[in-house]
Amino acid sequence: MAIPSFVDRVTVHVTGGNGGNGCASVHREKFKPLGGPDGGNGGDGGSVILRVDPDLTTLVDYHRSSHRSATNGAQGKGDNQNGSKGADVVLPVPDGTVVSTPDGEVLADLVGPGAEYVVAQGGKGGLGNAALASSARKAPGFALLGEDGEERTIVLELKVVADIGLVGFPSAGKSSLVASISRARPKIADYPFTTLIPNLGVVVAGETTFTVADVPGLIEGASEGRGLGHDFLRHVERCAALVHVIDCATYEPGRDPVSDLDTIEAELAAHGGLEDRPRLVALNKVDVPDAREIAEMVTADLERRGMRVFSISTASHEGLDALKFAMAEIVQKRRAEAEKPDTTRIVIRPQATGGVEFKIKKMPDGGWLVQGDKPERWVRQTDFTNAEATGYLADRLNRLGVEKELLERGAMAGDAVIIGDGPNAVVFDFAPEVQAGAEILARRGEDHRLEEDRPAAQRKKAKDELYHARRAGEIEPSTDLSEYGAGWTEDEVDLSPAEAKAAQKAAEKLARKQARELEAAQELQAELAYAAGQDIDVEAEDNKNA
């Protein structure tokens, strides 16, 4: 299938780059094993930006490649090294491009060279533990995750920016008129629908320079999708004036200049939004004798309707100068009436962010749904494999007032709390704090609000309670003392199980030490006795020899 050279409507999928994750790192050097947190922040993801390029006249590049993505931000590193920012992707579009959603909501109307619109924002990079350190949390053992880039589907629609729009039936001579008054060279032939794309020409009339657009394919029913007019009627919306090019030499039955004009005007009215545009009428092909007679017959009737009528011939160039200067007059008047650009310096200040930062509603199944930009963004930044990071999220939600609002609305401990709406929603079991704002004392990487006592701690607690109950005489002592270690009797139990085991280990260690010392002493005595016996034998042999 051949790819067209002119495309004025495309659907594009754009994705901003993801932000890099922050780094959780601790500075280490000689004689400083714990030099403090030094994890860098992640880099922001790149954005997708639309920018008007005056040299472009079509959206065909996005017809061939409809998926565009920016690069991701780099992750942070230790030694306070922040990740690099992802590169932006700039998509050039023609002047007059309208950006909208698939539902028809207009996002931006890009008119003028250099006009820009950020269509997909890159995700923010996550903070490293160096940035999260504070007086209350001096050595965070976690970092925040980077946010995902914005992903959306947009529709790009080109509306040609021209001063004058030429409208009329196929083969009325619109393309020939553009070629006669400008240097544009559109395709011209003697069959209907020769022109398949709008043609732009630059016309100079005295000191006025303006553009003329040939809008192809207008026939009866064009506003309802017949012919090509349904696709190209949008290109006359920006024109300052419309010129009806009427074929006075047509041989089709039932057609005449007045009926052709009425048909085109009916289609323009059905399209809507063009009632205030000035109209000119160009009766074309008067170089044909019969066509000249028809033009002279209908001129008076059209002038009574309040229209300026020009008899022209694109073949002999008759009447073209008068038509050009009439166009230039309308363009000059329209430009003079247009508002002058405001050169006052624009100061952009952040808007007030007052109001409710989150909202909570009760779910039919008994759970609670929390919605809001801040809570949902914080959830996306949290690494739920790190208990300390999850506790940090709980602190942030508590400071925002989420827990207080849940309690006021009747939430009970253990209720399901859903933060976010959609596939990225996260479900928690509601566990309110006993004292709001109380400092949490826990081992690094743990948070007592997230898990119950460990099984080992529960067993130790039960043994201690049993021991103290026996000491207090509340229960009869048990003869099973295996938990205290070997060699213990019921009368000797005056310590807790843990203390008793520690004492037994110390006694065993002392016994092993004493055994080693005794063995060493015995070996020394044996060596001394052996040496003394050898000396006696040598003296006896000497006496014998003497």
C-alpha positions as CSV (number, residue, x, y, z in Angstrom):
1,M,0.0,0.0,0.0
2,A,1.4,3.3,-1.0
3,I,2.0,5.9,1.7
4,P,0.5,9.3,0.7
5,S,2.8,12.4,0.5
6,F,0.2,14.7,2.2
7,V,-1.3,13.7,5.5
8,D,-3.3,16.2,7.6
9,R,-4.6,14.0,10.4
10,V,-2.7,11.4,12.4
11,T,-3.0,9.6,15.7
12,V,0.3,9.5,17.7
13,H,1.2,7.6,20.8
14,V,3.7,9.5,22.9
15,T,5.5,8.5,26.1
16,G,7.6,10.6,28.4
17,G,10.8,9.1,29.9
18,N,10.7,7.5,33.4
19,G,12.5,9.2,36.2
20,G,15.5,7.4,37.7
21,N,15.4,5.9,41.1
22,G,17.2,7.5,44.0
23,C,20.2,5.8,45.6
24,A,20.5,4.5,49.2
25,S,24.2,4.6,50.1
26,V,26.4,5.2,53.1
27,H,29.7,7.0,52.8
28,R,32.7,4.8,53.7
29,E,36.4,5.6,53.9
30,K,39.3,4.8,56.1
31,F,38.6,5.3,59.8
32,K,35.0,6.4,58.8
33,P,33.0,3.2,58.3
34,L,29.7,5.0,58.7
35,G,30.2,8.5,57.2
36,G,26.6,9.3,56.7
37,P,24.1,8.9,53.8
38,D,25.4,10.0,50.4
39,G,22.9,8.5,47.9
40,G,22.2,10.8,44.9
41,N,18.9,11.7,43.4
42,G,17.6,10.0,40.2
43,G,17.5,12.1,37.0
44,D,14.2,13.4,35.6
45,G,12.8,11.6,32.5
46,G,12.8,13.4,29.1
47,S,9.6,15.0,27.8
48,V,7.9,14.8,24.3
49,I,7.5,18.3,22.9
50,L,5.6,19.5,19.8
51,R,7.2,22.4,18.0
52,V,6.0,24.3,14.9
53,D,8.4,24.1,12.0
54,P,7.5,26.6,9.2
55,D,9.2,24.4,6.6
56,L,6.8,21.5,7.1
57,T,3.5,21.2,5.3
58,T,2.4,17.7,6.1
59,L,2.2,15.2,9.0
60,V,3.3,12.3,6.8
61,D,6.3,11.5,9.1
62,Y,3.9,10.5,11.9
63,H,1.8,8.5,9.5
64,R,4.9,6.3,9.0
65,S,6.0,6.2,12.6
66,S,3.2,6.8,15.2
67,H,5.0,5.9,18.4
68,R,7.4,8.4,19.9
69,S,9.2,8.0,23.3
70,A,11.6,10.1,25.3
71,T,14.6,8.6,27.1
72,N,14.6,7.7,30.8
73,G,16.5,9.5,33.5
74,A,19.5,7.7,35.0
75,Q,19.6,6.3,38.6
76,G,21.4,8.1,41.3
77,K,24.7,6.8,42.6
78,G,26.7,6.9,45.8
79,D,29.1,9.8,46.7
80,N,26.2,12.2,46.1
81,Q,26.2,11.6,42.4
82,N,22.8,12.6,40.9
83,G,21.6,10.7,37.8
84,S,21.6,12.5,34.4
85,K,18.3,13.9,33.0
86,G,16.7,12.1,30.1
87,A,16.9,13.8,26.7
88,D,13.7,15.5,25.4
89,V,12.2,14.5,22.1
90,V,11.1,17.4,19.9
91,L,8.6,16.6,17.3
92,P,8.3,19.2,14.5
93,V,4.8,19.9,13.2
94,P,3.4,22.2,10.5
95,D,2.1,25.6,11.3
96,G,-1.6,25.4,12.2
97,T,-1.5,22.0,13.9
98,V,-4.3,21.3,16.3
99,V,-3.6,18.9,19.2
100,S,-6.5,17.0,20.7
101,T,-7.5,13.9,22.5
102,P,-9.2,10.9,20.7
103,D,-12.4,12.1,22.4
104,G,-12.2,15.5,20.7
105,E,-10.9,17.7,23.6
106,V,-8.6,20.3,22.1
107,L,-5.3,20.5,24.0
108,A,-3.4,23.1,22.0
109,D,-3.6,25.1,18.7
110,L,0.0,25.6,17.5
111,V,0.1,28.7,15.3
112,G,3.3,30.6,14.6
113,P,6.9,29.5,14.1
114,G,8.5,28.1,17.2
115,A,5.2,27.5,19.1
116,E,5.7,24.6,21.5
117,Y,3.5,22.3,23.6
118,V,4.7,19.7,26.1
119,V,2.5,16.8,25.1
120,A,4.0,14.1,27.4
121,Q,5.8,15.2,30.6
122,G,8.8,13.1,31.8
123,G,8.6,11.5,35.2
124,K,10.4,13.1,38.2
125,G,13.5,11.4,39.6
126,G,13.4,9.8,43.0
127,L,15.2,11.4,46.0
128,G,18.3,9.6,47.3
129,N,18.8,9.0,51.0
130,A,21.1,12.0,51.3
131,A,18.2,14.3,50.4
132,L,15.8,12.4,52.8
133,A,18.1,12.8,55.8
134,S,16.8,15.1,58.5
135,S,17.3,15.8,62.2
136,A,14.8,13.1,63.1
137,R,16.0,10.6,60.5
138,K,19.8,11.0,60.3
139,A,20.6,7.9,58.2
140,P,17.7,6.8,56.0
141,G,18.1,3.2,54.8
142,F,15.9,3.8,51.7
143,A,15.4,6.0,48.7
144,L,12.4,7.0,46.6
145,L,11.6,5.5,43.3
146,G,11.4,7.6,40.1
147,E,8.0,8.3,38.6
148,D,6.8,6.9,35.3
149,G,6.6,9.3,32.4
150,E,3.2,10.5,31.1
151,E,1.8,8.3,28.4
152,R,-1.1,9.4,26.2
153,T,-2.6,9.1,22.7
154,I,-3.1,12.3,20.8
155,V,-4.6,13.4,17.5
156,L,-2.7,15.8,15.3
157,E,-4.9,17.7,12.8
158,L,-3.5,20.2,10.3
159,K,-5.5,23.3,9.4
160,V,-3.7,25.2,6.6
161,V,-2.8,28.7,7.6
162,A,-3.6,30.8,4.6
163,D,-5.0,34.3,4.0
164,I,-7.3,33.5,1.1
165,G,-9.1,30.2,0.5
166,L,-10.2,29.1,-3.0
167,V,-13.4,27.0,-3.0
168,G,-15.5,25.6,-5.8
169,F,-16.5,22.5,-7.7
170,P,-13.8,20.1,-9.1
171,S,-12.2,21.3,-12.3
172,A,-13.4,24.8,-11.8
173,G,-9.9,26.1,-12.2
174,K,-8.7,26.6,-8.6
175,S,-5.3,25.0,-9.1
176,S,-4.9,26.9,-12.4
177,L,-5.6,30.1,-10.6
178,V,-3.0,29.4,-7.9
179,A,-0.5,28.6,-10.6
180,S,-1.3,31.8,-12.5
181,I,-0.9,34.2,-9.6
182,S,1.9,32.6,-7.7
183,R,5.0,30.4,-8.3
184,A,3.2,27.3,-7.0
185,R,3.0,24.5,-9.5
186,P,0.2,22.1,-8.6
187,K,-0.9,19.2,-10.8
188,I,-3.4,20.4,-13.4
189,A,-5.5,18.1,-15.6
190,D,-8.9,18.1,-17.3
191,Y,-10.6,15.5,-15.1
192,P,-12.4,15.9,-11.8
193,F,-10.5,15.5,-8.5
194,T,-7.2,16.2,-10.1
195,T,-6.2,18.0,-6.9
196,L,-6.0,15.7,-3.9
197,I,-4.1,17.9,-1.5
198,P,-4.4,21.6,-0.5
199,N,-1.9,23.7,-2.5
200,L,-0.4,26.9,-1.1
201,G,0.9,29.8,-3.1
202,V,2.5,33.1,-2.1
203,V,1.0,36.1,-4.0
204,V,2.5,39.6,-4.2
205,A,0.1,42.4,-5.0
206,G,1.8,45.8,-4.7
207,E,3.3,46.0,-1.2
208,T,1.1,43.2,0.2
209,T,2.2,39.6,0.3
210,F,-0.3,37.0,1.2
211,T,-0.9,33.2,0.9
212,V,-3.6,31.5,-1.2
213,A,-4.8,28.0,-0.5
214,D,-6.6,25.8,-3.0
215,V,-9.2,23.6,-1.1
216,P,-10.0,20.5,-3.3
217,G,-13.0,18.3,-3.7
218,L,-16.0,20.4,-2.7
219,I,-19.2,18.9,-4.1
220,E,-22.8,18.7,-3.0
221,G,-22.8,16.7,0.3
222,A,-19.2,17.4,1.1
223,S,-20.0,18.3,4.7
224,E,-21.6,14.9,5.1
225,G,-18.5,13.0,3.8
226,R,-19.1,12.9,0.0
227,G,-16.1,13.4,-2.2
228,L,-13.0,14.9,-0.6
229,G,-14.5,18.0,0.9
230,H,-15.2,16.4,4.2
231,D,-11.5,15.9,4.8
232,F,-10.4,19.4,3.5
233,L,-13.1,21.7,4.7
234,R,-11.1,22.3,7.8
235,H,-8.4,24.0,5.8
236,V,-10.6,27.1,5.1
237,E,-11.3,27.8,8.8
238,R,-8.2,30.0,9.2
239,C,-8.7,32.0,6.0
240,A,-9.4,35.7,6.1
241,A,-11.6,35.6,3.0
242,L,-13.0,33.0,0.6
243,V,-13.0,33.2,-3.2
244,H,-15.6,31.2,-5.1
245,V,-14.1,30.0,-8.3
246,I,-17.0,29.1,-10.7
247,D,-16.6,27.3,-14.0
248,C,-18.6,29.2,-16.6
249,A,-17.7,26.7,-19.4
250,T,-19.0,23.5,-17.9
251,Y,-21.0,21.2,-20.1
252,E,-22.6,19.2,-17.2
253,P,-26.4,19.3,-17.3
254,G,-28.2,21.2,-14.6
255,R,-25.2,23.3,-13.6
256,D,-24.9,27.1,-13.9
257,P,-22.9,29.7,-12.0
258,V,-25.7,30.7,-9.6
259,S,-26.6,27.1,-8.7
260,D,-22.9,26.2,-8.2
261,L,-22.5,29.2,-5.8
262,D,-25.6,28.2,-3.9
263,T,-24.4,24.6,-3.5
264,I,-21.0,25.6,-2.2
265,E,-22.4,28.1,0.2
266,A,-24.8,25.5,1.5
267,E,-21.8,23.2,2.2
268,L,-19.9,25.9,3.9
269,A,-22.9,26.8,6.1
270,A,-23.3,23.1,7.0
271,H,-19.6,23.0,8.0
272,G,-20.2,26.1,10.2
273,G,-17.9,28.9,11.4
274,L,-17.4,30.7,8.1
275,E,-20.3,33.1,8.1
276,D,-18.2,36.2,8.9
277,R,-15.6,35.6,6.1
278,P,-15.7,38.1,3.2
279,R,-16.6,36.6,-0.2
280,L,-15.3,37.2,-3.7
281,V,-16.6,35.5,-6.8
282,A,-14.3,34.7,-9.7
283,L,-16.2,33.7,-12.9
284,N,-13.5,31.6,-14.6
285,K,-12.8,30.5,-18.2
286,V,-14.2,33.7,-19.9
287,D,-11.7,33.1,-22.7
288,V,-14.4,30.7,-24.0
289,P,-17.1,32.7,-26.0
290,D,-20.1,30.9,-24.4
291,A,-18.6,31.2,-21.0
292,R,-18.1,35.0,-21.4
293,E,-21.8,35.4,-22.3
294,I,-22.9,33.4,-19.2
295,A,-20.6,35.5,-17.0
296,E,-22.1,38.7,-18.2
297,M,-25.6,37.4,-17.7
298,V,-25.1,36.4,-14.0
299,T,-22.8,39.2,-12.9
300,A,-25.6,41.6,-12.1
301,D,-27.5,39.0,-10.1
302,L,-24.5,38.1,-8.0
303,E,-23.7,41.8,-7.4
304,R,-27.2,42.3,-6.1
305,R,-26.4,39.7,-3.4
306,G,-23.6,42.0,-2.2
307,M,-20.7,40.1,-3.7
308,R,-17.8,41.5,-5.7
309,V,-17.6,39.6,-9.0
310,F,-14.6,39.3,-11.3
311,S,-14.5,37.7,-14.7
312,I,-11.2,36.0,-15.1
313,S,-9.3,33.5,-17.4
314,T,-6.4,31.5,-16.0
315,A,-5.4,30.7,-19.6
316,S,-5.2,34.3,-20.9
317,H,-4.6,35.9,-17.5
318,E,-7.5,38.2,-18.1
319,G,-8.8,39.9,-14.9
320,L,-6.2,38.3,-12.6
321,D,-4.6,41.6,-11.6
322,A,-7.9,43.1,-10.4
323,L,-8.6,39.9,-8.5
324,K,-5.2,39.9,-6.8
325,F,-5.5,43.5,-5.6
326,A,-9.0,42.8,-4.4
327,M,-7.6,39.9,-2.3
328,A,-4.8,42.1,-1.0
329,E,-7.3,44.8,0.0
330,I,-9.3,42.3,2.2
331,V,-6.1,40.9,3.7
332,Q,-4.8,44.4,4.6
333,K,-8.1,45.2,6.2
334,R,-8.2,42.0,8.2
335,R,-4.6,42.4,9.4
336,A,-5.3,46.0,10.5
337,E,-8.4,44.9,12.4
338,A,-6.5,42.0,14.1
339,E,-5.4,42.7,17.7
340,K,-1.8,43.9,18.0
341,P,0.4,41.4,19.9
342,D,0.8,42.3,23.6
343,T,4.5,43.1,24.2
344,T,3.9,43.5,28.0
345,R,6.2,41.2,30.0
346,I,4.3,38.2,31.3
347,V,5.1,37.1,34.8
348,I,4.0,33.6,35.5
349,R,3.5,32.9,39.2
350,P,2.6,29.6,40.8
351,Q,-1.1,29.2,41.3
352,A,-2.5,28.8,44.8
353,T,-2.8,25.2,45.7
354,G,-5.4,25.6,48.4
355,G,-8.3,23.3,48.8
356,V,-8.7,19.6,49.5
357,E,-5.5,17.7,48.7
358,F,-7.2,14.3,48.9
359,K,-10.7,12.9,49.2
360,I,-12.0,9.7,50.8
361,K,-15.1,7.7,50.0
362,K,-16.6,4.6,51.4
363,M,-16.5,1.5,49.1
364,P,-19.5,-0.8,48.8
365,D,-17.5,-3.7,50.2
366,G,-16.6,-1.8,53.3
367,G,-13.2,-0.5,52.3
368,W,-12.0,3.1,51.9
369,L,-10.8,4.7,48.7
370,V,-8.2,7.6,49.0
371,Q,-7.7,9.7,45.9
372,G,-5.5,12.7,45.4
373,D,-2.4,13.8,43.5
374,K,-0.1,13.7,46.6
375,P,-1.1,10.3,48.0
376,E,-1.0,8.7,44.6
377,R,2.3,10.2,43.7
378,W,3.8,9.1,47.1
379,V,2.6,5.6,46.5
380,R,4.3,5.5,43.1
381,Q,7.6,6.7,44.8
382,T,7.6,4.0,47.5
383,D,9.7,0.8,47.4
384,F,7.4,-1.6,49.3
385,T,10.2,-4.2,49.6
386,N,11.8,-1.9,52.1
387,A,9.9,-1.7,55.4
388,E,11.5,1.6,56.4
389,A,10.4,3.2,53.1
390,T,6.8,1.9,53.7
391,G,7.0,3.5,57.2
392,Y,8.1,6.7,55.7
393,L,5.0,6.6,53.4
394,A,2.8,6.1,56.5
395,D,4.4,9.1,58.2
396,R,3.7,11.3,55.1
397,L,0.1,10.2,54.9
398,N,-0.3,10.8,58.6
399,R,1.1,14.4,58.3
400,L,-1.2,15.0,55.3
401,G,-4.2,14.1,57.5
402,V,-5.3,10.9,55.8
403,E,-5.3,8.9,59.0
404,K,-7.3,11.5,61.0
405,E,-9.9,11.8,58.2
406,L,-10.3,8.0,58.1
407,L,-10.8,7.9,61.9
408,E,-13.3,10.7,61.8
409,R,-15.3,8.9,59.1
410,G,-15.5,5.7,61.1
411,A,-12.7,3.6,59.8
412,M,-11.7,0.7,62.0
413,A,-8.4,-1.1,62.4
414,G,-8.1,-3.8,59.8
415,D,-10.3,-2.1,57.2
416,A,-9.0,-2.1,53.6
417,V,-7.6,1.3,52.5
418,I,-7.1,1.7,48.8
419,I,-4.9,4.5,47.6
420,G,-5.2,5.4,43.9
421,D,-7.8,4.3,41.3
422,G,-6.8,2.0,38.5
423,P,-4.2,-0.7,37.8
424,N,-1.6,1.0,40.0
425,A,-3.8,1.1,43.1
426,V,-2.3,-0.2,46.4
427,V,-4.3,-1.8,49.2
428,F,-3.3,-1.5,52.9
429,D,-4.8,-2.7,56.1
430,F,-5.7,0.3,58.3
431,A,-3.5,0.4,61.4
432,P,-3.9,3.8,63.2
433,E,-1.2,5.0,65.5
434,V,-1.8,5.2,69.2
435,Q,-0.2,8.6,69.5
436,A,-0.1,10.8,66.5
437,G,3.3,12.2,65.9
438,A,5.1,9.8,68.3
439,E,8.6,9.0,67.5
440,I,9.1,5.5,66.1
441,L,11.9,3.6,67.7
442,A,12.8,0.5,65.6
443,R,15.8,-1.2,64.2
444,R,17.2,0.1,60.9
445,G,15.1,-1.2,58.0
446,E,12.1,-2.2,60.2
447,D,8.9,-0.5,61.2
448,H,6.8,-2.0,64.1
449,R,3.6,-0.7,62.5
450,L,4.0,-3.1,59.6
451,E,4.4,-6.4,61.3
452,E,3.5,-8.2,64.5
453,D,6.0,-9.6,67.0
454,R,8.3,-12.2,65.4
455,P,7.7,-15.8,66.5
456,A,11.0,-15.9,68.4
457,A,10.1,-12.8,70.3
458,Q,6.7,-14.3,71.2
459,R,8.3,-17.5,72.5
460,K,10.7,-15.6,74.6
461,K,8.0,-13.4,76.0
462,A,5.9,-16.5,76.9
463,K,8.8,-18.2,78.7
464,D,9.6,-15.0,80.7
465,E,6.0,-14.8,81.8
466,L,6.0,-18.5,82.8
467,Y,9.2,-18.0,84.8
468,H,8.0,-15.0,86.7
469,A,4.7,-16.8,87.4
470,R,6.6,-19.7,89.0
471,R,8.7,-17.4,91.0
472,A,5.6,-15.6,92.3
473,G,4.0,-18.9,93.2
474,E,1.1,-18.4,90.9
475,I,1.6,-21.9,89.2
476,E,3.3,-25.1,90.3
477,P,6.9,-25.5,89.2
478,S,7.5,-28.0,86.4
479,T,10.0,-30.7,86.6
480,D,10.8,-30.4,82.9
481,L,13.8,-28.1,82.9
482,S,15.2,-29.0,79.5
483,E,14.9,-25.5,78.3
484,Y,17.5,-24.4,80.9
485,G,20.1,-26.7,79.5
486,A,21.7,-30.0,80.7
487,G,22.6,-30.6,84.3
488,W,20.0,-28.4,86.0
489,T,17.8,-29.4,88.8
490,E,14.6,-27.8,90.0
491,D,16.2,-26.5,93.2
492,E,18.9,-24.8,91.2
493,V,16.6,-22.8,89.0
494,D,16.8,-19.2,90.3
495,L,17.5,-17.5,87.0
496,S,15.5,-16.9,83.8
497,P,16.0,-19.4,81.0
498,A,18.2,-17.1,79.1
499,E,20.3,-16.3,82.1
500,A,20.6,-20.0,83.0
501,K,21.8,-20.9,79.5
502,A,24.3,-18.1,79.6
503,A,25.6,-19.4,83.0
504,Q,25.8,-23.0,81.7
505,K,27.8,-21.9,78.7
506,A,30.2,-20.0,80.9
507,A,30.7,-23.0,83.2
508,E,31.4,-25.3,80.2
509,K,33.9,-22.8,78.9
510,L,35.7,-22.6,82.3
511,A,35.8,-26.4,82.5
512,R,37.4,-26.7,79.1
513,K,40.0,-24.1,80.1
514,Q,40.8,-26.0,83.3
515,A,41.1,-29.3,81.4
516,R,43.6,-27.7,79.0
517,E,45.7,-26.3,81.8
518,L,45.7,-29.7,83.7
519,E,46.8,-31.5,80.5
520,A,49.6,-29.0,79.9
521,A,50.9,-29.4,83.5
522,Q,50.9,-33.2,83.2
523,E,52.9,-33.0,80.0
524,L,55.5,-30.7,81.6
525,Q,56.0,-33.1,84.6
526,A,56.5,-36.0,82.2
527,E,59.1,-34.2,80.3
528,L,61.0,-33.2,83.5
529,A,60.9,-36.8,84.7
530,Y,62.2,-38.1,81.5
531,A,65.1,-35.6,81.4
532,A,66.1,-36.5,85.0
533,G,66.2,-40.3,84.2
534,Q,68.6,-39.8,81.3
535,D,71.1,-37.8,83.4
536,I,71.4,-40.7,86.0
537,D,72.1,-43.3,83.3
538,V,74.9,-41.3,81.7
539,E,76.7,-40.8,85.1
540,A,76.6,-44.6,85.8
541,E,78.2,-45.4,82.4
542,D,81.0,-43.0,83.1
543,N,81.9,-44.6,86.4
544,K,81.9,-48.1,84.8
545,N,84.4,-47.0,82.1
546,A,86.7,-45.4,84.7
